[in-house]
């Protein structure tokens, strides 16, 4: 599979089936992030791969309402960083951008391997820090839920989530997100399509 195919095949499925989590799989995913670009090669990303059943069960308590489906995942990857790990040039801080790029590389590699790697924002960073022993100065940027796409629909999903499972949600038209030679767009409200 090439990168173009991985981008097109990547989906944030919620109906997940179990997948075997091996040291080789984790090393493969880590390598995809490790090799990605960052400001001055600082590599500010840190990941905690959670696959132990007891720790996963604890992590489920950190999930927000609406993310109960994530309990079917075989692994949760906590995505971490902090400003001091990356470039800080005047008022610009790159740690979230660089960590996001490396995490995207990891997600695309998971897609290539036939997995679902679904990033979520619905969790309690405070609970995640406590469960995983993460220091307060580290930002818990995202959680990535890993599994395989299930053949059947998870009955825990809402109608809206079921609809998103069946067909890719709409994307903004290219003229709303790209401009040529200067910014000519208007502020598009969050959620408008």
Secondary structure, DSSP 8 states (H G I E B T S, - for coil): --HHHHHHH-----SEE-----HHHHHHHHHHHHTS--GGG----EEEEE--HHHHHHHHTTB-TT-GGGGG-SEEEEEEE-GGGS-EETTEE-HHHHHHHHHHHHHHHHHHTT-EEEEE--B-HHHHHHHHT--TTSEEEEEEEEEEE-SS--TTS-HHHHHHHHS------HHHH--SSS-------TT--
